Amino acid sequence: MTVGPVAHGGHCVARHEGRVVFVRHALPGERVTVRVTEDRQPGFCRADAVEVLDAAPDRVERPCPHSGPGRCGGCDWQHVAPAGQRRLKAAVVREQLTRLGGLPGEDPLVRDLAVEELPGGPLRWRTRTRFAVDRAGVAGLRRHRSHDLVPLDDCPITVEPAARAVLDRRWPGAGAVDVAVDSAGSVTTTRLDRRGRPQSTRVVGADGPAPAGRAARSAAGRDWEVEGTGFWQVHPAAADALAAAVAGFAAVAPGETVLDLYAGAGLFGGALAPAAGPAGRVVCVEADEAACAAAAANFAALPQAEVWQGQVDAEGLTGLLAELGTGPDVVVLDPPRAGAGAAVSRVLAAAGPRAVVYVACDPASLARDVAAFAEGGYRLAGLRGFDAFPMTAHVECVALLARP
Ligand SMILES: C[S@@+](CC[C@H](N)C(=O)[O-])C[C@H]1O[C@@H](n2cnc3c(N)ncnc32)[C@H](O)[C@@H]1O
């Protein structure tokens, strides 16, 4: 078959005998032979390109020997040149924002989006990974859309110390292992049981054992404390790039009130607090207790920044806004993959901030929430995309929403 455009999820779309086929391991415009891998729905099936008859110019040899049809499912675009991967990601963001977000394709912010490269190259960027472990205690990653584990002796997108810490040994009795390497080189491994519950954590510093539980990260010109394997941008250059993009869109002025929702260890709130100054106020909201404790430590020298532990949902937000007394000037939100949702977006739009800066790891969720903010009068006023996950189909976006 001849392969059509790229779609959200790491595959391209093709048509065969009236049916839609989601094809992995292919590129738009290629002629390929496919093997059907899943055929459960009347409208579409899934397939892997197993033979390439006419290759696209962006096709390259896969640098990882474990990737390819039927093999490790960790990466989607190992067969694509890095610049081509970024073009695919930009096409996906465009398609999601127009189809789900209701934005016109001719909007220059959407039409001209280029996904930006981060420093460091396409391999050895993953500083945090969850590896699965089989019954024999061997670590690896799962096949695409499967529970089958592919044993690995290396994962070339994972930084060397993290790959070595997990893949050079057996993990008898474990179901998975989380590993994270911090900016100082200390390696935290957390062993999880078969239900995903943490069993034990080990921290090994660059020069010997480091204090348990905390990792050091640097971004936005300073150091940050993070819980060992707790949330922090996975790509070592991402936190810095995103914090700069957020600060550029937020353009916080002295005395302004900033809300940082889904704040993690306080990266964005902490980066914006100096601009708000002593007369300003930065309120970070985060559900996870350990992340809140790390954020509080990160704000030690920033009395204008505070941490509220709680759920971001429509009810909680309404209460928080009432308690704040004054509406926020700027809202930064960085929700998990599912997005903030229409209810939260509506409450935020009703609060009337001057700027909403939305950091998104899923363009579909971003698009749906952009549509919800549009109902409250907010329009897309800025958009950047970052290749924070090379070799995979994932892309990080930062969007500015404002009232015209
Ligand atoms: C994508 S991370 C962003 C963290 C931070 N902005 C950063 O860049 O390091 C999302 C964060 O939201 C938190 N979270 C998820 N759902 C939440 C909710 N409903 N309310 C509050 N926090 C939530 C998670 O614990 C996680 O720390």
The ligand as an ORCA input file, in Angstrom:
! r2SCAN-3c Opt
* xyz 0 1
  C       3.467     17.106     33.773
  S       3.835     17.201     35.499
  C       4.342     18.889     35.619
  C       5.273     19.257     36.750
  C       6.000     20.581     36.653
  N       5.232     21.609     36.010
  C       7.345     20.417     35.964
  O       7.480     20.829     34.802
  O       8.277     19.877     36.561
  C       2.239     17.160     36.163
  C       2.162     17.265     37.665
  O       0.784     17.361     38.013
  C       0.543     16.611     39.196
  N      -0.898     16.298     39.122
  C      -1.517     15.385     38.337
  N      -2.858     15.495     38.460
  C      -3.081     16.505     39.334
  C      -4.260     17.111     39.849
  N      -5.480     16.720     39.469
  N      -4.122     18.119     40.715
  C      -2.901     18.566     41.096
  N      -1.753     18.034     40.633
  C      -1.836     17.020     39.762
  C       1.494     15.447     39.119
  O       1.780     14.969     40.423
  C       2.719     16.096     38.442
  O       3.617     16.580     39.411
*
